Amino acid sequence: MTNEILARAGAWLDAGEPVALATIVRIFGSSSQPLGARMAMTTGNRFVGAVSGGCVETDVYETGMVVLDGGGPLMLHYKHVEDPLIEIGLNCEGMIDVLVEPIDRDVWALLADPPLDSVTVTICSPGQPRSPDVVHARVMAGGATSAPLPPAAVEAALAALDGDRPVTASLPEQRVALLEPAVPPPTLLIFGGDQAAVPLVRLARQIGFRTVVTDARPAFATRERHPDADEVIAAWPEEVVERVGVGRRTFVVSLNHEPRFEDALCYALAGRPVGYFGAIGKRVRQQERVERLTAAGFDLGQLPPIHTPIGLDIGGKSPEEIALSILAEIVAVKNGRPGGKLSAAR
């Protein structure tokens, strides 16, 4: 969605229209929009994007018009209010700091087209709402910067490269830095081209995963069976892991619990850090797996925790429902959440 917002902002700039950009640079508690969420605005009541669930967008737009009228960048702070009819604020319990600024082509290019393995840095002073002293820059993986930055900001930016999402870092003199890493999409590596792999690929691509389907059985690993996958490989797990490469941003799913394939996958993943390893099958399959590998002298400590039975307990039986269950668990693990009902969460 951010790409679409910035694309619209770029089109307005190309047409010679002024553009203001609102960005969530800090969140306290909960928020209906994520850190780094944006709202692009121009004249004539035209805007795209949001920084809340509709609670404060009118106020943000009006501030954007002030900014475009020569007011310079401004900071807005929103918190929960009891009566949104008489107060401007949020319905959720959190608080957000929003930077509203006029942008030109240079700032737009820095925000809209970051190279991979870089971090877009926006530094501002939320405590100075009328003069937030905004700095935009880019930090590359090696530490090179597009503009002078405080050492603490560079250090925090390099640390942010390990993550998939924006973070806020506190800097000296009560300044903050919004750090937005540009990293390759996470990889969903599916072993087993069975029926559930088809909707699993489709759902995963919709939320930003690169998808790879692989099977040692050539008839199960064809482009005809998996037209939506980014890559389809007919090979044994060891060859696949070497070819694709795995790491903390790789999420591995085994859809075939036949021992000859499953054990080969465990050996291929031994000692390799992955973000998630899930295997289809009943609980008894995990016990059988442990007994087989232990008897063969395999050190199970070389593997990450295996999520078996795979997925969240939603009671689905169709391939689409199984895929939804698996992907829901992957997202929960990726975000460090338990995956239960929100109504039961504290």
GUDRENGU-500733 format. One record per residue: y, x, z of N, C-alpha, C, O, CB in turn; residue in three letters. Coordinates in steps of 0.05 Angstrom, whole numbers, plus 5000, padded with zeros to 4 digits. Glycine has a CB too. Layout:
N
YXZYXZYXZYXZYXZala...
! end
This chain:
346
497650175000500050005000502550175000504550114987500049815024met502550405015504850585015505450684987507850704980504350815034thr503450744971503950844944505350624928507050684912501250924931asn504550374931505750154916508750124925510450064908504249894920glu509250154950511950124960513750344949515950294939512050144991ile512750594949514350814939514550804908516550884897513051084947leu512550694895512750654866514950454859516450504840510050554855ala515150244875517350054870520050184876521950134861516949804887arg520150344897522650484903523450674881525750694873522450644930ala521450804869522050984847523050834822524750934808519551134839gly521950594817522850434795525750354799527350344780521050184791ala526450274823529250204829531050444824533250414812529550104858trp530250674834531950914830532250974800534351044791530651164844leu530050954785530150994756532150804742533450884722527450964743asp532350564753534250364742537050404752538850244745533250084749ala537550614768540250664777541050494801543350474808542250624756gly539050374815539650214838539450374864537750554866537849964839glu541050304884540850454909538450354925537650124923543450404926pro537250544940534750484955535050584983535750814988532250604941val534350405002534050485030531050465037529650295027535850315049ala530250645054527450655063527250645093528550795107526050905052leu525650455103525150435132522350535137520450465123525550145142ala522050705157519450825164518950815194520650885209519351115153thr516550725201515750745230515151035236513151145225513250555236ile516751165253516351445259514951485287514051705293518951585258val514951275303513651295329512851025339514250825335515551435350arg510551015352509450765363508650805392507451005399506950665346ile509450615408508550615436506650365439507550145434510950605456phe504250405448502450185451501450075424500950235406503749955467gly501249815422500249685398502449625378504749605385498649435405ser501549595353503449525331501949385309499649465303504949785321ser503149195297501849055275501749215249500149165232503248785269ser503449425247503449605225502849885235503649955257506149595209gln501550055218500850325228503250515227505350455214498650435211pro502950735240504950945239505251035210503351065195504051195257leu507751075202508351145174508750905156509250945132506251315164gly508350665166508750425149511650415139513450495154508050165164ala512050325115514750335103515550075091513949895085514750555082arg518150055088519449825075521649935058523550045068520449615096met521449885032523549975013525349745006524449525002522250104988ala527949795005529949585001532049664981532849894978531249515028met532949464967535349494950536949234952536249054967534549554920thr539149224937540848994940539648744928537548754914543549054925thr540848514934539848264923537448144937535848004925539148294894gly537248214963534948114979532248184968530348034969535147814982asn532148434957529548524946528448744964529848944970529948634917arg525948714972524648914988521648894985520648684977525448895018phe520249114991517349114991516449265016517849435026516249254965val514049185025513049315049513849175075515248975074513849605050gly513049295097513649165123513349375145511849565142511848925129ala514749335167514449505191513549345215513149455236517149645197val513049085211511948915232510448695219510048695194514248805251ser509648495234508348265223510248055214509547815213506448145243gly512648125207514747935198516747885219518647725215513447675191gly516548015242518347955265521148075261523147945268517248075290cys521348315249523948455249524848525221526948655218523748705265val523448435200524148535173526948445164528248595150522048425153glu527848215173530548125166532548315177534548395164531047835175thr532248395202534048575215533948855202536048985198533448605245asp531548935195531249195181532649185154534049375147528249265177val532348965140533648945114536748955117538049095102532848685099tyr537748815136540648815140541649095147543749185139541448615162glu540049235163540749515170540649695145542249875141538849625192thr538749635128538549785103540949755086541849945073536049705088gly542049515085544449475069546949615081548649715067545049165067met546949635108549049795121548850085113550850215107548949765152val546350175113545850455106546750505077547950715071542850525109val546150325059546850355031549850335027550950425007545450155014leu551250215046554150185044555650425054558050425057555049935059asp554150645058555350895066555150955095556551135105558250885058gly553550805110553350845138551651085147551751165170552250605151gly550051195128548351415135545851325149545651085156549851615152gly543951505154541451425168541851305195543751375209539551665170pro540251115203540350985229537550955240535550945226541650705226leu537450955267534850905281534850625293536850535304534351125303met532650495291532250235303529950255323527950385318531750015282leu530250115346528150105366527449815372529249665379528950265391his524949745369524049475373521949465395520149635396523049335348tyr522149265412520149225433519448935434520548765420521249325461lys517448875451516648595455518848425467520248505485514048585473his519148185456521047995467519647735473517747665460523447945447val520647595493519347345502520047115483518346945479520247285530glu522447115473523346895456524547005430526947055429525346705470asp522847025408523847145383525946965370527247055351521647185364pro526346715379528446545367531246635376533146585361528046265375leu531446765399534146845408534347155411536547255415534746715435ile532147295408532147585410530747705385528947575374530847685436glu531647945377530248075355528248275367529048455383532348225336ile525748245361523748415372520948345362520648195343523848405402gly518948455376516248435367514748225383515348175406514848705370leu512748115370510947925384508748075399507647975418509747725364asn508048315389505948475402507148615427509548605432504748685383cys505448745442506348865467507449145464508349265484504048875487glu507349255440508249525437511149555430512749365432506649655415gly511949805424514649865416514550055392512650215389516349995439met516550035374516550215351519350325347521350195353515650055326ile519450575337521950695328521950705298520050795286522350985340asp524050595285524150575256526550725246528850675254524250275247val526050915228528251055215528950915189527250855173527351355208leu531550855186532550725162534550915148536451005161533950445168val533950985123535651195110535851135080534151015068534351475114glu538151225069538351215040536651445028536651655039541351235030pro535351395006533851614993534751654965535651474951530751544994ile534451904956534951974928532352064916530252044927537152204927asp532652164891530252244877528752474890526252484890530952334848arg530152664902528952894915527252804939524952884942531053094924asp528352634956526852534979524452364970522252384980528652374998val524952194950522852024939520552194929518252134935523951854916trp521152414914518952584903517352714926514952744924520152794885ala518752794947517352924969515452734983513252804991519353044989leu516352484986514752285000512552164982510352114991516452055010leu513052134956511351984939509152154926507052044918512851844918ala509552404923507652564908506852824922507353044912508852634880asp505752804946504953044961502453164949500553024942504552984991pro502253434946499753554937497653544959498353514983500253854929pro495153554951493053544971493253784990494253994982490253544957leu492153755014492253965034495054045041495654285044490654205025asp496853855043499553895052500253685072498853485074501553905028ser502453715086503353525105506353465100507953645098503053625135val506953205096509753125094510953085122509752945138509952855077thr513153215127514353225153517053075152518753145136514653515163val517452885170519952755174520852785203519452685221519852445166thr522952935207523952985234526452825239528252815222524553295239ile526652705262529052545269529352535300527652635314528952265257cys531652425308532252405337532452105344534651995341534852555344ser530351975354530451695361532551635382533651415383527851595371pro533151825399535151785420538051785410539851735426534851985441gly538451855385541151855373541151645350541051725326541852135362gln541251395356540851185335542951195313542351115291540850915348pro545351285319547451285298547551555283548851575262550151235311arg546251755293546252015279543552155284543352345299548552205289ser541352045272538652145278538052425267535952535272536751955267pro539952535250539552815241536852855227535052985238539853015264asp536552725204533952715191533452965174535153065161533752465173val530953065176530053285160527453215147525553115160529753555177val527253245121524753205106523853475095525353635085525152995083his521253525098520153775087517153735083515953535090520654005107ala515953945071513053945066511954205077513154415074512453915036arg509654185090508254425100505554445085504054255084507754405131val505054675073502554715059500454825078501154905101503054915036met497954825069495754905087496055185098495255235120493154885072ala497255365083497655635092499955675110500355895121497955815069gly501655465114503955485132506555505118508655505131503555715150gly506555535091509055545076510455275078509155065078508555625047ala513155275079514755035082516755005059517655215048516155015109thr517354765052519354715031522254735041524154755025518954445018ser522554735067525154755080524754875108522554855119526654485081ala526855005119526455115146525754895166526854685167529055245155pro523754955183522754775203522354925229521755155229520154635194leu522654785252522054905278519054995278517354855267522654715301pro518455215291515655305292513755095304511555075295515455555309pro514754945323513054735335512254525314510054415315514454605359ala514154465296513554265276511454365256509654215248516154185261ala511654625249509754745230506954745243504954685231510655025222val506854825268504354845283503054565284500654535280504754955311glu504654365291503554095293502653985265500653845264505653905305ala504154065244503353975217500654095209499053955198505554055197ala500254345215497754465208495354345224493254305213497854775213leu495954275248493854135264493253855253490953765254494754105293ala495253725241494953455230493253455205492153245198497653335224ala492853685192491253695168488353625173486853555155491453965156leu487453645198484753575205484253275206481953185207483953695231asp486453115205486152835208486552685182487452795162488152735228gly485952425183486252255159488752085160489251935140483852085156asp490252095182492351895185494852035197494652245208491551665202arg497151905194499652015205499552045235498151885249502051855197pro500952235246501252265275504152335280505652425263499352495286val505052285305507752365314507552585334505952585352509152115327thr509152795329509253025348511953025361513952985348508653285333ala511953085387514453115401515453405399513853595401514053045432ser517953435393519253705390521353745411522153555425520453725361leu522253995414524354045433526853885427527253785405525054345434pro528553855447531153705445530753415438532353295424532853845424glu528553295447527953015444527752925415528352695408530052845458gln526953105398526553035370523552975365521853075380527553255350arg522952825345520152765339519752825309521552825293519452475345val517152875303516452935275514152745267512052735280515553225271ala514652585246512552425234511052605215512252715196513652175220leu508452645219506852825203504852665187503152525198505453035221leu505052685160503252525143501652715126502552815106504952335125glu499052755134497452945118496552815092495852585090494953025134pro496552985071495452895045492853045041492853285034497552955021ala490652915045488053035044486252875025486852645019486653045072val484153005014482452844996481252615011480952615035480153034985pro480452404996479252175010476652245023475252435014478751944990pro475952115046473352175058471152095039471451925022473052015085pro468852225042466552185025464452015039463652085061465452445015thr463551805026461251655035458851755018458751694994461651345032leu457051885031454752005017452251835024451251835046454252305026leu451251695004449151505008446551624996446351684973449751234994ile444551655014441951745005440151495003439451365023440751955025phe439351434979437651204974439151004957441050874966436851075000gly438350984931439750804913438650524914438450384894439550904885gly437950434938436850164942438949944938441250004933435550144970asp438149694940439849474933442449464950444549394939438349214937gln442249534975444649524992446749734984449049704992443849565021ala445949934969447850144962450050034943452250134943446450374948ala449349834927451249734907453649604921455949684915449949524889val453349404939455749294952456949494972459349484977455049044967pro455449674983456549875001458550054986460650114997454250045013leu457850134962459750294946462250134940464450234942458350384920val461849884932464149724924466049684948468449714944463149444914arg465049624971466749584995468049845003470449855010465149475018leu466550065002467650325011469950414993471950525003465450535012ala469650374967471850454949474350294954476550404951470950414920arg474050044962476449874967478049974990480449924992475549584971gln476750115009478350215032478750515031479450645051476850145058ile478350635007479250905003477251125005477951355005481250965022gly474651065005472551275006471951364978471951204959470051175020phe471351624975469951724951467051664956465951724978470552034946arg465651564936462851474940460951634923461451674899462551184934thr458751724935456651874921454051744928453351724951456652184929val452551654907449951544911447851744901448151844878449651264897val445851794917443851994909441051894917440751754937444352264921thr439051974901436351894906434552094892435052174869435751604897asp432452174906430452364893428852224872427552354856428652484914ala428851954872427451804852429351744829431151574832426251534864arg429051864806430951844784431551554776433751494768429951994760pro429551374778429951104770431950954788433150754780427350954769ala432251054813434150924832436951054830438850944842433050954860phe437251274817439751414816440751424787440751634774439551704827ala441651184777442651174750445451044750446050884768440751014732thr446951114731449650994728449450694723451250544732451251134706arg447350604710447050324705446650164731447749944734444650274687glu445150284750444750144776447250164794447749984810442450264790arg448850374791451050424809453650484793454650704793450450654828his454550284778456850324760459450384775461350504764457250084743pro459750304800462250334815462450594831464550664841462550104834asp460250744832460250994848461851214834461851224809457351094853ala463151384849464551604837462651814825463251944805466351734857asp460351834837458352024828455551924834455151804856458852304840glu453651954816450951884820449152124814449452244793450051634802val447452194833445952444831442952384836442252264856446952654851ile441252464818438352444821437352714830436852894813436952344795ala437052754856436153014866435252984895435852774907438453224864ala433953184906433053184933435453254951437353384942430753384938trp435353174977437653204995438753494996441153524996436853115022pro437053684997438053965000439854034977441954154980435654165001glu438953964952440654024929443253864929445353964922439053964903glu443053614938445453444939447453554958449853574952444653154946val446553624982448453725003449853984993452254014998446953775029val448354154980449554404970451554334947453654464945447454594959glu450854144931452554084908455153934916457253994906451053914888arg454853734934457053574942458753704963461253694963456153294952val457353844982458753955005459253745026459953515019461454084996gly458753805051459253615072460953745094460953985097456553505084val462353575109463953665131464753435149463453215147466553805120gly466753475166467553265185468553015171468552795184469653375203arg469353025146470352795132468252685112468852545093472952865117arg465752755118463452645103461952445120461252515143461652865092thr461352205110459952005125457351945110457351845087461751745127phe455152005124452552005111450951755119450851685142450952265119val449851625099448251385103445551425090445351495066449651125092val443351385105440651395094439551115092439250975112438851575111ser439051025067438050755062435050755057433950545050439550625039leu433750985060430850995055429551145078429951385082430251145028asn427950995094426751115117423851225111422351275130426650925140his423151255086420651385080420751675089422651815083420051375049glu418751765105418952025118419552265099421052445106416452085132pro418352265075418752495058421752525050422652745046417052475033arg423152305047425952315040427752355065429552515066426852065025phe427052205087428652215111428552495124430552595133427752005130glu426152605126425852875138427353085121428553265132422952955141asp427153065095428553255078431553235082432953435081427853195048ala432552995087435452955092436153095119438253225121436152665093leu434553055139435153175165435153485163436953615174432953095186cys433353595148433353885144435853975129437054185135430853975130tyr436653815109438953895093441553885109443354035104439253705069ala441653695129444153665145444153845170446153855184444453385154leu441953985175441754145200444054345202444554505184439054295201ala445454335224447654525230450254465215452054625217446754795222gly450354245201452754175186454253955200453053745206452054095156arg456753995206458253775219458953555200460153605179460853885233pro458353315206459053085190460452875208460052875232456652955175val462052705196463452505211461752285221462352145241465652395195gly459452235208457752015215455052055201454952145178458951735207tyr452851985215450251995203448751735212448151705236448652245211phe448251555194446951305200444451275183444351355160448751065196gly442351165195439751135181438750845185438750745207437651335191ala437950725163436950455164434250445177432750645175436950335136ile433450225189430850205201430950105230433050125242429350465200gly428750005240428549915267428550145287428350375279426049745271lys428850085312428950295333426450465333426550705340429450165360arg424250345327421750495327421750715307420450925310419350305322val423350685285423550895265424851145277424151365269425150795241arg426751105294428051335307426051495324426051735323430451245324gln424451345339422451485355420451625338419651855344420951285373gln419551505316417751635297419051885285417652085282416851435275glu421551865278423052085267423152325286422552545279425852005259arg423752265311423952475332421252605335421052855336424852355359val419052445337416452565341415552735317414452945321414352335345glu416152645293415452805269416853065268415653275265416052645244arg419453055272421053295270420453495293420353735289424053235270leu420053385317419353555339416753695335416453935340419353395365thr414753545325412153665319412253885298410754075298410153445310ala414253855280414554065259416254295269416754485253415853935235ala417154295294418754515305421654495298423154695301417654765295gly422554265289425354235282427054185307426354025325425754005262phe429254325310431054295332432954065327434754085311432654555338asp432553845341434153605336437053645344438853495336433053365352leu437653845361440353915368442054005345444554015347440354125389gly440754065322442254145299443453915284445153945266440454305280gln442753665292443653425278445753285294445753295319441353235272leu447653155281449452975296447952735306445652695297451852885277pro449052575324447752335333447052155309448752115291449452175353pro444652045308443851875286444151585295442851495314440851935278ile445751435280446151155286443850985274443850935250448951055276his441950915291439650755283439050545304438750625327437250935277thr438650295297439150175271442050205262443850195278438249875272pro442350235237445050285226446650025226445649805223444850395198ile449350055230451149825227451749685253450549735274450049635208gly453549495251454249315274452449065273451448985252457249245273leu452048955296450248725299451748465291452948325308449248695327asp451748405265453048165255450947965245451647745236455048225233ile448448035246446347845239445847805210444447625202446847585251gly447047975193446847935164444248035153443148235163449148075150gly443247915132440747995119441048065090439448215078438647785122lys443047945077443448005048444448285044445648405063445447795035ser444148405020445248665015448248695021449148895032444748754987pro449748485014452548485019453248485049455048625058453948245006glu451748325064452148315093451348575107452648675125450748085106glu449148695097448248955108450349165102450949325119445449035095ile451449165078453549355071455949325088457149525097454249325041ala456749075093459049025110458549125138460349245151459648725111leu456149085149455449175175455549485177456649595197452649085183ser454549615157454549905157457350015155458050195171452850015133ile458949905137461550015133463349955158465050115165462849895108leu462949725171464449665195463849875217465749965230463749385205ala461349955220460750155240461950425232462950575250457650185243glu461850495207463050745198466050755204467050955215462650795168ile467450545198470350535204470850555234472750685242471550275192val469150415249469550425278469150715289470750805305467550235292ala467050845279466551125288468851305278469751475293463851225277val469751265254471851425242474451395259475951595262472451345213lys474951155270477351105285476951135315478751075331478350835279asn474551225323474051265352473951005368474751005391476051445363gly472950785356472850535369469950445372468150525357474450315353arg469450275393466650185397465549985377463149965374466450065425pro467349845364466349655343465649385354464349235339464149765330gly466349315378465649045389467748835380469448895363465449055419gly467548605393469448395387472148465399472348555421468448125398lys474248425383476948465394477648275417479148345435479048435371leu476448035416476947845437475847935464476647845485475847575430ser473848125463472648225487473748495495473048605516469648245484ala475448615478476548875484478748865505480148665507477649015458ala478949075521481049095541483549225529485549255543480049245566arg
! end
